[in-house]
């Protein structure tokens, strides 16, 4: 008697292997299914456009922001104002919603064992989650850029914009620079996203992990508001959010931009590696073990602080010392900006054309009187600009009060004479127009070293 095929014992079929692509798609769908992330996408698509459209049509403008006073004259300025706000706290806050919660959500729902049984590889789980967080973070930049540009361009239109050294940038060139500015803040955003991954892995369901990127950004922002040594300033990923300003000078100030890129990549790699190492060492059999603050301090926080100290030491050894702000740099920057803007004012008033070389402008600056050293940020800088008009007897003088920020950006406020820089409007043949010499932004290269 033969045994039927149906009676023969069958060996259990091996479970199908789950690849990285399936884990990535699954994590991406889980992220995009969250209502709060959809709300963030909607806000990124609507809010910047409304903000730039409304403010660009107002007479009261955010003059404290770079290019804020130009929002009703050029549609490109609004996107740069939005970029200032996003780089301060908004982008680190967005990374909290994405990477700061992508691991912790499994702890809150108690789904780690189900995920591990399905995927059977903690390495694949980490890679899938990290790639999904990276994809969503990069995708958020698309509505941000498009919305911020659309609001200003639709209301004001495309017009040239002065650089941070006063030279006029054409519409085509400024469009390229604005896009590059947004691209330049992607690396520091990814650095805070990696810090979010580390917090999410280390703290589990605790809200400390979710808030870690924005808390870290707040601490660094407070440090940056003080006259911090430039060696420590450039060692933080927060500094990279403002290095795009060097693109709006001629020649471009690429030193801070390059340092910001390297520092951001270093923070991203280290924080992601620490998160990966912490994740692989976690005991998933214990449901009560969802992270440890002590483990985070030992394997997460201390290496990050070590990177900060190492970068600061390297910058100091390389010769980057002090705050990076001194009298010689301010005088050179102010004289250059004044020359460019004086030529622009001359063109608006339809006076005989001249060049920056013909003006031979120079500046003499002093900070707080004879008893104060002429270095560092502050609102007590006073400068006198001197120039020569071709064909005229004597020289011209203009007074400026400078408010110099620790990051190298300064606001020059004209203090006379009235016909040059003492009033915010100039009378042209077509009516009153903003006076480019009345109040303008400038930039000091913090890492530029003086020739001995």
VOGU-994857 format. One record per residue: residue in three letters; y negated, x, z of N, C-alpha, C in turn. Coordinates in steps of 0.001 Angstrom, whole numbers, plus 500000, padded with zeros to 6 digits. Layout:
ALAYXZYXZYXZ/...
% end
This chain:
UNK501182500838500000500000500000500000498759500881500000/UNK497885500611499047496676501434498909495536500820499695/UNK494665501703500090493501501251500862492381500859499923/UNK491849499744500141490735499273499307489517500173499498/UNK488735500227498430487504501036498498486568500513499561/UNK486580499188499731485697498595500723486108498952502130/UNK487437499316502306487925499627503646487681501067504052/UNK487283501905503085487078503306503406485776503491504202/UNK485838504346505187484609504594505948483579505312505090/UNK482369504908505248481277505525504497480456506431505412/UNK480073507537504856479192508433505609477767507905505513/UNK477046508022506586475667507521506607474812508314505639/UNK474045507588504835473158508238503863472023508937504590/UNK471689510146504192470596510868504864469271510146504636/UNK468462510078505649467176509405505482466294510124504477/UNK465565509350503740464693509929502716463616510788503374/UNK463353511933502754462348512848503298460956512334502944/UNK460089512342503925458711511907503721457862513127503416/UNK457197513121502252456378514248501849454943514121502328/UNK454186515181502110452791515209502553451957514145501845/UNK452220513909500568451415512940499824451545511534500410/UNK452769511159500830452967509833501418452295509733502782/UNK452387510805503578451724510805504891450214510720504706/UNK449692511476503735448249511469503468447777510076503054/UNK448497509449502128448104508100501683448169507103502824/UNK449213507222503654449361506306504787448197506459505768/UNK447817507701506086446715507933507013445386507500506404/UNK445251507666505097444018507250504428443863505733504472/UNK444957505023504240444913503561504310444590503104505730/UNK445162503762506732444883503400508123443407503594508455/UNK442822504673507972441407504921508229440526503862507571/UNK440781503611506294439938502684505548440129501236505995/UNK441207500954506716441433499596507209440619499296508464/UNK440013500317509090439253500098510312437902499456509996/UNK437582498400510716436338497683510439435104498533510736/UNK435168499387511754433995500190512093433719501238511031/UNK434792501757510387434570502716509316433985502026508086/UNK434426500805507842433824500037506749432358499757507041/UNK432045499501508300430652499283508680429816500534508468/UNK430406501716508739429699502980508514429423503173507026/UNK430402502888506178430205502995504734429095502047504272/UNK429107500824504789428082499860504400426696500327504847/UNK426621500871506070425342501370506567424841502546505727/UNK425751503439505334425363504579504507424891504147503124/UNK425374503006502662424992502514501347423675501745501368/UNK423352501113502485422200500221502536421010500825503281/UNK421246501383504455420145501793505334419257502871504729/UNK419790503983504171418880504994503609417983504461502504/UNK418541503604501631417732503038500561416617502147501081/UNK416934501290502058415900500440502644414838501264503352/UNK415281502284504063414342503126504813413357503816503871/UNK413862504463502831412979505167501913412107504204501110/UNK412663503048500734411881502086499955410732501508500766/UNK410985501180502033409939500582502870408873501610503229/UNK409305502790503694408329503792504119407530504343502950/UNK408128504438501776407413504983500626406261504102500182/UNK406297502843500568405213501921500200404194501740501315/UNK404338502517502415403425502393503547402367503488503502/UNK401280503268504234400246504297504372400525505213505557/UNK401246504710506559401632505515507711403000506125507443/UNK403056507442507344404266508144506946404759509065508059/UNK406064509402508070406614510311509095406222511757508820/UNK404971512103509130404458513436508819405134514530509638/UNK405827514161510722406497515166511536407781515668510887/UNK408257514997509842409448515431509110409020516206507875/UNK409853517162507477409576517912506263409524516955505076/UNK408454517016504312408194516170503146407930514714503511/UNK407767514409504805407474513035505184406148512546504641/UNK405145513408504606403822512996504124403765512851502611/UNK404850513218501921404887513102500459405705511905499984/UNK406141511044500895407044509965500511406402508942499579/UNK405080508738499670404447507770498773403886508418497514/UNK404231509703497294403769510388496091404912510846495194/UNK406093511067495779407252511478494996408499510799495547/UNK409289510216494667410502509533495092411570510461495623/UNK411461511770495338412459512723495822412261513043497294/UNK411045512851497811410758513227499195411550512377500187/UNK411769511108499890412466510222500813413877510681501115/UNK414576511187500095415946511660500314415959512862501249/UNK414953513737501141414873514901502024414545514496503458/UNK413746513439503633413452512942504978414721512364505606/UNK415498511622504830416772511095505332417706512240505709/UNK417692513303504921418548514450505198418190515095506537/UNK416901515130506883416482515678508172417103514878509316/UNK417041513544509212417599512687510262419119512806510329/UNK419769512838509180421230512894509163421740514201509763/UNK421056515307509488421520516587509988421311516779511474/UNK420434515984512096420161516149513519421311515622514371/UNK421641514336514208422700513731515028423605512783514248/UNK423095512219513150423849511164512479425171511664511905/UNK425168512801511228426418513300510653427436513691511723/UNK427038514402512812428022514607513890428530513298514484/UNK427669512270514560428109510977515085429130510332514156/UNK428930510474512847429890509921511889431248510601512029/UNK431249511913512285432531512605512446433276512127513683/UNK432538511610514683433222511032515855434079509845515444/UNK433538508992514581434242507784514161435485508129513344/UNK435409509225512588436515509576511682437492510534512359/UNK437127511806512424438064512805512939438219512745514451/UNK437180512285515164437280512213516614438239511156517117/UNK438681510255516225439562509163516659440901509152515931/UNK441076510033514964442236509910514085443548510221514806/UNK443531511074515837444723511324516639444765510435517877/UNK443588510201518461443540509420519694443996507980519496/UNK443852507452518281444248506066518043445743505866518252/UNK446540506890517978447984506781518184448307506697519679/UNK447516507388520510447714507315521961447354505931522485/UNK446272505376521979445856504048522461446865502974522075/UNK447429503100520882448386502086520412449820502404520804/UNK450081503613521291451441503998521679452395504114520509/UNK451934504651519377452740504686518149453218506082517772/UNK453065507044518683453475508404518338454966508488518036/UNK455815507871518858457271507998518648457694507362517327/UNK457082506237516967457410505599515687457004506502514516/UNK455840507125514629455360507997513557456236509236513430/UNK456636509798514565457465510993514528458865510695513987/UNK459427509538514326460739509166513807460678508977512294/UNK459565508445511798459430508197510365459188509478509584/UNK458294510300510063457901511507509321458793512696509669/UNK459176512816510957460056513874511445459471515274511285/UNK458150515389511245457534516712511143456109516642511697/UNK455875517189512883454505517212513418453537517956512499/UNK454030518945511772453160519682510856452646518784509740/UNK453534517962509186453117517036508134452152515981508677/UNK452404515527509887451506514535510484450112515111510646/UNK450022516336511177448702516945511365448012517156510018/UNK448746517682509035448146517942507729447677516644507073/UNK448481515588507165448097514314506567446855513725507213/UNK446796513769508532445636513239509241444379514066508954/UNK444511515400508954443360516260508700442823516050507284/UNK443726515952506303443288515736504924442644514367504746/UNK443170513353505416442572512019505333441170512014505931/UNK441009512678507078439683512766507693438716513522506801/UNK439181514599506164438343515366505245437909514519504061/UNK438826513764503490438515512934502324437466511884502649/UNK437642511187503754436700510126504121435328510708504459/UNK435311511855505135434038512491505468433270512870504214/UNK433951513464503238433288513828501985432858512592501200/UNK433664511544501253433328510326500516432057509668501046/UNK431761509851502330430565509247502906429283509817502311/UNK429332511028501794428126511634501220427689510928499944/UNK428612510324499224428256509666497957427284508509498184/UNK427598507515499030426611506448499250425337506946499923/UNK425429507951500780424237508483501436423249509038500416/UNK423739509890499526422864510527498540422315509494497564/UNK423182508656497033422742507676496043421736506691496630/UNK421984506215497841421087505245498451419733505862498776/UNK419727507064499357418459507693499720417621508020498492/UNK418272508364497393417535508643496161417030507366495497/UNK417863506335495486417491505100494807416269504450495439/UNK416194504425496769415063503777497430413740504386497059/UNK413646505718497097412376506369496778412052506341495307/UNK413037506575494454412775506623493017412397505262492450/UNK412991504193492969412657502861492468411251502428492881/UNK410808502825494059409499502405494558408381503325494075/UNK408608504641494122407544505606493818407720506227492439/UNK408962506489492056409212507136490781409413508634490936/UNK409758509276489839410027510711489830408750511471489547/UNK408312512256490511407097513068490378407370514461490927/UNK406612515456490460406777516811491006406511516842492504/UNK407045517869493145406940517999494594406595519448494910/UNK405646519706495821405345521097496173406455521692497032/UNK406737522960496821407718523637497642407156523972499004/UNK407984524553499847407547524917501189406734526206501205/UNK406441526748500010405465527829499884404301527397498997/UNK404225526088498739403097525544498004403259525467496502/UNK404228526151495884404356526105494433404895524755493993/UNK404408524269492859404774522939492382406132522985491690/UNK407023522077492099408376522008491547408453520777490639/UNK408844520984489385408961519892488434410066518916488802/UNK410031517744488178410969516676488523412422517085488290/UNK412695517748487164414075518153486875414577519164487901/UNK413713520129488231414108521154489182414271520579490586/UNK413368519695490996413459519135492340414698518253492473/UNK415104517596491385416335516799491429417537517691491722/UNK417583518846491082418684519783491321418648520299492751/UNK417456520600493253417336521143494600417704520107495667/UNK417360518850495433417712517811496397419227517650496481/UNK419891517651495339421359517546495339421978518760496030/UNK421461519958495741421973521165496399421728521115497904/UNK420620520511498319420331520395499749421391519558500451/UNK421782518449499829422827517615500417424177518337500420/UNK424445519095499363425700519852499317425732520904500418/UNK424568521494500733424527522575501716424845522111503132/UNK424703520805503425425006520323504773426451519862504908/UNK427236519945503829428653519592503921429419520576504809/UNK429255521905504649430006522834505532429757522618507022/UNK428496522486507510428347522228508952428902520875509372/UNK428872519891508468429477518598508797430979518740508989/UNK431613519527508134433051519761508278433357520554509545/UNK432416521422509961432614522148511222432673521175512397/UNK431755520202512430431785519208513504432983518270513349/UNK433419518040512119434634517243511910435846517958512498/UNK435913519279512316437015520051512902436960520029514423/UNK435746520082514984435598519962516431436067518585516897/UNK435823517565516075436328516230516389437849516183516395/UNK438478516858515445439950516928515439440461517561516726/UNK439810518641517142440227519328518359440082518427519576/UNK438978517725519687438787516819520818439760515669520808/UNK440051515138519615440983514019519510442391514426519921/UNK442796515642519545444125516133519910444198516442521398/UNK443159517084521944443222517583523312443051516485524349/UNK442220515479524075441904514479525093442640513161524900/UNK443312512977523776444088511764523594443231510516523625/UNK443654509531524427442946508253524463441629508311525237/UNK441345509425525881440108509553526642438905509506525697/UNK437824508815526064436620508776525216435935510121525080/UNK436295511092525916435699512426525804436007513054524448/UNK437213512842523949437570513384522650436789512730521527/UNK436598511419521622435870510691520597434418511138520517/UNK433798511440521654432381511781521693432121513278521613/UNK433163514071521482432988515516521555432051516067520477/UNK432151515679519188431236516252518190429767515966518474/UNK429444514720518834428038514397519068427542515020520366/UNK428415515124521385428016515785522625427742517267522369/UNK428584517890521577428387519294521228427107519469520424/UNK426833518533519512425611518605518706424373518446519577/UNK424434517562520578423292517371521475422991518640522263/UNK424032519293522757423838520528523518423202521600522636/UNK423729521751521419423178522754520508421763522410520081/UNK421472521112519929420113520700519541419118521043520643/UNK419520520858521894418641521231523004418403522738523019/UNK419437523506522710419279524961522641418319525339521514/UNK418421524654520389417586524980519229416130524577519431/UNK415859523673520345414479523260520591413717524293521408/UNK414399525249521974413777526314522752413646527562521874/UNK412776528498522264412652529747521476413866530644521626/UNK414984530167521109416252530893521192416217532129520298/UNK416786533249520722416893534406519824417580534019518522/UNK417085534536517431417601534126516131419071534500515981/UNK419527535545516667420944535927516593421846534827517129/UNK421414534165518204422196533056518749422009531805517899/UNK420827531601517379420544530405516571421419530347515329/UNK421520531459514601422285531447513353423782531403513602/UNK424217531625514854425647531607515154426179530208515404/UNK425330529197515396425756527827515652425826527036514350/UNK426751526088514229426808525283513001425614524361512845/UNK424915524043513932423745523180513841422656523810512993/UNK422515525120513065421486525811512300421654525602510801/UNK422896525446510342423152525298508906422638523980508344/UNK422296523021509200421760521751508707420334521884508179/UNK419641522964508485418248523131508039418061524294507075/UNK419114525030506763418950526203505904418647525843504457/UNK418834524580504063418517524161502698417028524328502398/UNK416196524399503430414754524524503203414411525783502436/UNK415243526814502572414996528047501835415086527882500331/UNK415715526800499848415780526530498412414429526123497844/UNK413503525678498693412222525160498234411104526190498347/UNK411472527469498350410492528539498300410746529390497067/UNK409758530201496736409882531060495562409410532474495919/UNK410306533460495975411745533359495698412483532618496810/UNK413650532138496494414414531345497455414853532211498634/UNK414846531616499813415279532296501033416769532009501245/UNK417602532867500709419047532636500718419750533254501913/UNK419040534054502715419680534716503846420231533728504860/UNK419385532816505336419825531816506302420886530895505698/UNK420738530574504408421709529692503751423088530334503710/UNK423151531615503370424443532308503309425064532446504703/UNK424238532783505689424754532906507061425276531564507555/UNK424529530489507274424969529159507696426299528769507089/UNK426519529137505824427790528831505166428937529578505830/UNK428755530871506074429813531682506688430120531191508099/UNK429069530911508877429262530442510255429976529097510270/UNK429596528189509382430222526866509332431705526971508980/UNK432030527831508012433431528024507633434219528607508804/UNK433613529564509521434311530167510657434594529138511742/UNK433599528296512065433808527245513064434869526243512596/UNK434849525901511324435816524935510799437239525475510894/UNK437422526713510466438757527315510478439272527464511906/UNK438424527959512807438873528179514177439194526863514880/UNK438297525877514784438523524602515472439760523886514921/UNK439949523928513600441130523297513011442408524013513442/UNK442374525343513490443549526105513923443896525805515376/UNK442872525714516224443111525391517629443672523983517784/UNK443156523050516997443671521685517047445130521645516596/UNK445443522388515536446822522437515026447768523036516059/UNK447350524123516680448186524783517683448397523873518892/UNK447339523215519337447453522314520484448364521131520163/UNK448275520623518954449082519473518553450566519822518526/UNK450908520994518003452319521381517914452940521628519284/UNK452113521987520264452633522275521599452702521034522485/UNK452302519921521986452262518722522824453661518138523026/UNK453893517608524213455156516971524549455048515477524253/UNK455636515036523130455549513644522725456578512761523421/UNK457513513371524145458504512554524854457928511926526113/UNK456834512474526608456181511944527806455028511053527369/UNK455181509755527525454150508821527074452867508942527877/UNK452978509463529097451780509605529926450982510844529572/UNK451571511735528779450897512991528418450151512801527103/UNK448867512511527188448075512294525977446950513309525852/UNK447101514464526452446073515495526372445741516012527749/UNK445115517161527794444779517784529057443439518475528942/UNK442527518136529853441217518791529853441357520273530156/UNK442309520638531030442515522049531352443017522797530129/UNK443945522186529405444458522833528207443363522972527156/UNK442496521965527067441398522049526111440445523186526474/UNK440149523339527767439240524406528190439812525773527868/UNK441131525923528018441755527226527801441972527523526322/UNK442428526528525569442799526780524173441773526298523169/UNK440782525529523602439800524994522676438396525474522923/UNK437862525182524107436461525476524377436182526971524460/UNK437029527713525171436775529146525337436800529907524010/UNK437761529655523104437692530346521805436445529991521000/UNK435984528731521069434763528356520353433552529084520917/UNK433467529160522243432370529905522857432494531394522553/UNK433720531877522453433921533269522075433427533547520667/UNK433662532599519743433154532744518381431634532776518382/UNK431025531907519190429566531865519283429020533205519780/UNK429634533753520824429175535029521369429399536165520384/UNK430545536162519701430838537219518740429849537209517586/UNK429559536012517072428605535906515962427222536372516386/UNK426828536041517611425523536472518106425466537987518245/UNK426544538593518729426581540051518875426524540728517512/UNK427286540199516551427279540780515207425889540693514598/UNK425215539551514770423869539402514226422895540376514883/UNK423067540607516173422191541548516872422424542972516391/UNK423684543348516245424009544694515765423483544905514355/UNK423493543823513542423018543934512167421495544025512080/UNK420813543894513202419362544059513198418578542775513262/UNK419235541642513416418546540357513526418199540139514995/UNK416935540399515347416540540392516742415360539459516959/UNK415150539100518241414008538271518592414129536863518048/UNK413007536154518005412997534795517480412880534753515967/UNK412581535894515339412417535938513892411049535497513424/UNK410151535184514346408807534708514000407784535703514530/UNK406964536238513655405910537157514080404671536957513209/UNK403612537678513565402323537492512890402375537870511417/UNK403020538993511086403052539434509689403732538412508787/UNK404845537840509261405547536839508456404689535593508255/UNK404042535129509338403202533941509228402031534175508289/UNK401380535327508401400233535606507548400631535645506076/UNK401761536286505771402209536333504390402582534960503849/UNK403296534168504663403708532833504232402508531909504045/UNK401570531939504997400402531062504916399532531415503717/UNK399318532692503468398495533101502331399120532669501007/UNK400447532797500906401139532384499677401034530874499462/UNK401283530092500519401200528632500397399781528194500058/UNK398793528794500713397406528424500443397044528700498990/UNK397474529835498462397162530182497071397715529145496103/UNK398984528768496279399592527783495386398889526430495498/UNK398608526006496719398008524687496919396533524666496506/UNK395846525788496604394458525841496142394404525661494624/UNK395345526279493920395419526094492472395722524638492137/UNK396602523994492926396902522580492715395669521720492967/UNK394930521998494022393713521245494306392683521439493197/UNK392565522654492693391638522932491593391982522114490360/UNK393278521993490087393712521193488935393391519720489142/UNK393590519198490358393292517787490635391798517487490502/UNK390952518461490853389510518262490788388934518623489421/UNK389817519023488492389427519363487116388377520465487086/UNK388566521461487942387717522633487928388296523668486966/UNK387535524714486645388072525756485751389375526319486303/UNK390402526458485468391711526922485956391652528350486477/UNK392549528639487421392678529977487989394119530187488411/UNK394447531409488747395806531750489158395808532244490603/UNK396997532313491178397135532808492539396707534267492652/UNK396981535039491603396606536452491629395092536633491665/UNK394358535738491001392900535837490997392290535516492360/UNK392960534665493127392421534288494438392489535440495433/UNK393539536235495362393735537348496301393621536876497752/UNK394315535780498062394213535188499398394936536042500435/UNK394330536149501595394936536818502744394749535925503968/UNK395545536169504994395456535373506212395456536298507418/UNK394714535907508443394695536626509717395006535628510813/UNK396097535853511538396575534886512525396562535491513929/UNK396396534622514903396425535024516302397081533911517111/UNK397877534296518093398588533327518923398049533371520349/UNK397321532341520725396904532167522116395933533187522659/UNK395238533918521810394261534873522313394835536276522477/UNK394002537157523026394361538568523129395447538840524160/UNK395621537958525128396573538210526213397991537736525884/UNK398166537113524726399479536592524329399988537392523148/UNK401248537779523203401847538516522098401971537618520876/UNK401657538167519715401646537386518476403057537273517896/UNK403943536674518638405308536439518180405795535104518738/UNK406821534558518081407483533365518602406847532064518167/UNK407558530963518379407037529640518014405963529175518982/UNK405296528081518603404266527513519473403217526784518651/UNK402431525966519326401360525220518660400001525870518855/UNK399981527096519357398718527775519649398406528886518661/UNK398972528823517472398636529780516430397359529322515717/UNK396423530248515520395169529967514801395002531013513710/UNK394803530551512494394742531462511347393477531209510528/UNK392959532266509940391820532195509031392265532744507683/UNK392154531941506646392525532341505293391261532746504545/UNK391320533855503864390195534375503085390632534534501635/UNK389771534128500701390102534223499290388844534457498467/UNK389046534811497222387952535081496302388075534177495091/UNK387000533462494764386963532612493573386388533423492421/UNK387078533514491274386565534295490146385175533815489716/UNK384270534743489557382920534416489113381977534015490215/UNK382449533871491432381588533461492551381238534671493407/UNK380083534586494066379667535651494967380255535413496356/UNK380625536490497001381183536363498338382623535881498327/UNK383131535538499502384499535076499681384504533738500407/UNK385613533020500287385772531761501000386643531938502228/UNK386400531106503226387178531145504465387597529733504842/UNK388819529594505333389327528306505804390125528531507075/UNK389971527626508026390628527743509321391829526801509374/UNK392920527270509935394118526450510102394666526615511523/UNK395086525489512085395843525482513336397311525305512964/UNK398148526199513442399565526174513066400430525758514245/UNK401337524820513977402371524434514929403693524972514395/UNK404156526052514970405326526756514465406554526339515277/UNK407581525841514586408815525407515237409789526570515386/UNK410720526488516352411683527591516540412560527867515330/UNK412745526869514432413598527082513265412856527700512088/UNK411580528076512284410822528738511226409918527825510434/UNK410074526530510559409198525593509863407882525461510637/UNK406767525433509923405474525259510571404641524235509815/UNK403725523620510550402763522682509970401384523305510097/UNK400713523510508966399368524064508938398372522912508841/UNK397534522757509849396563521666509920395171522231509662/UNK394541521779508575393238522286508192392143521924509185/UNK391269522897509463390194522707510438388845523114509850/UNK388682522925508556387412523182507906387436524446507058/UNK386488524519506116385394523570505858385879522268505222/UNK385041521231505349385449519890504947385798519810503475/UNK385035520484502625385273520378501185386546521092500749/UNK387141521911501633388378522617501285389584521983501969/UNK389582521968503296390759521483504014390426520632505232/UNK389159520192505364388757519458506562388885517964506462/UNK389391517441505320389539515994505173390805515717504380/UNK391462514581504679392785514341504097392729513805502675/UNK391517513510502153391384513034500786390407513918500020/UNK390618514032498719389666514671497821389270513654496761/UNK388014513729496331387510512778495357387706513344493949/UNK388532512675493167388800513097491796388150512126490816/UNK388287512420489528387706511556488503388390510201488417/UNK389626510127488908390376508863488880390400508166490237/UNK389638508691491211389618508093492544390069509082493608/UNK390146508604494839390569509468495939392058509794495833/UNK392385511047496170393776511514496124394032512350497367/UNK395289512452497815395592513284498990395176514736498774/UNK394610515320499783394178516709499720395360517614500053/UNK395865518396499089397050519228499366396788520339500368/UNK395520520681500608395194521755501538394896521263502944/UNK394828519953503129394461519424504442395553519697505481/UNK396792519353505138397922519550506041399172519763505201/UNK399886520842505465401071521119504651402116521840505489/UNK403357521785504988404495522441505634404710523826505038/UNK405146524740505871405517526076505422406804526512506077/UNK407303527663505665408599528141506165408569529649506315/UNK409033530109507470409179531535507747410660531890507678/UNK410976532956506965412366533416506869412724534158508153/UNK413566533559508993413869534137510296414645535437510206/UNK415463535611509188416303536801509106415704537885508224/UNK414538537637507667413873538650506841413361539767507751/UNK413722540991507437413310542125508233412133542835507567/UNK411187543258508401410008543954507892410385545386507482/UNK409725545832506429409948547203506001409276548183506955/UNK410015549223507286409459550226508181408584551215507397/
% end
